[in-house]
């Protein structure tokens, strides 16, 4: 004789199976993949230019937590309508990188769309840009997306914040031979807006490290309040790096194979005179030969602006350990 389950028992069994399925499905959905995932291009929005043209701003989400793919310009990294090369990166840092580059389109662009396509690991992803009004960027959007707050203007007079300027000292086209390193210097300037300010979230809260008054311990054995630290693989150009002085420069591996490291990667700009202007240098290390683009990004904590250095890295020995530029 087949066993018969009572209705209540059947319902309990169904609930248990559903909870188990939901738990395992949710765990899989939140798995941190170190490699093998796609890179999603992202359209950040558009801005009008003084000459009547428009700038489409793009970033990306590399879904990997460690892998930094190299996706060369071509079928796997292209724009439509052409040209395929619109100044996009070929090296992709882990996770979300915002406002990475801009594409200028003519004043008569109208209702056309510009599509950036990335294919990695057999997974194709696209970002579609247009001049739809909802995508228009202004400083408040930059601030909100970069974690600088969403508070609005309180005065009738709205001060205009212009993006920083970054200029390379010497040539912006350099050739070195491995195992040489490269020292690069830039001059960065800003209009002083928004200027230095206290980083958000610096107020000590119960549970912080070295808190003289730690919170009580819960029945789980853990403090009742813990301050959760943010991820360490997010945007390389972090707004808070500019808070101390009002301006910082971050160096990025923008194009090229291999691994590129910077010492240091980010530097605050210290005042030289009355203006917020200063020089910073970094030493660049390359692991293999190839054609590279290195980008220096000026950041006032709200807006960013960058300049590129093209580096040709050759193989072979060299008696000069460092190339100066």
Secondary structure as UniProt FT lines:
FT   HELIX           7..29
FT   STRAND          39..48
FT   TURN            50..51
FT   STRAND          54..62
FT   TURN            75..76
FT   STRAND          77..80
FT   STRAND          95..105
FT   TURN            107..108
FT   TURN            110..111
FT   STRAND          114..120
FT   TURN            121..122
FT   STRAND          123..129
FT   HELIX           133..135
FT   HELIX           139..145
FT   TURN            146..147
FT   STRAND          165..168
FT   STRAND          173..177
FT   TURN            178..179
FT   STRAND          181..190
FT   TURN            200..201
FT   TURN            206..207
FT   TURN            209..210
FT   TURN            219..220
FT   HELIX           239..242
FT   TURN            243..245
FT   STRAND          248..255
FT   STRAND          260..263
FT   STRAND          266..268
FT   STRAND          276..286
FT   STRAND          290..299
FT   STRAND          304..314
FT   STRAND          322..324
//
